[in-house]
Amino acid sequence: MRYLVAILFAIVGAALAMHFLSGPVSNWVALQFKFESSDEAENINQLAFMAVNLAGLIVGWTIGWAIGTPLRDMPRSK
């Protein structure tokens, strides 16, 4: 049950990060550098976008794991 709760929270965390944080943070990161081509700028933008999504996934998993920990001691139904 703890794994299920952690997975659900990880999905929600990644979705929230993707919707609210990834776009603004990736644009901000890309503006901090100077590039010679637009491909380099887009690569950094995509890398930052994926990194923020991964962070949201990890934070969601951690919160779900912490919330699901007390559920591991519950008796299983037969």
Summary of the structure (lengths in Angstrom):
residues: 78
radius of gyration: 17.5
end to end distance: 14.8
largest distance: 64.2
contacts: 216
relative contact order: 0.25
helix: 85%
strand: 0%
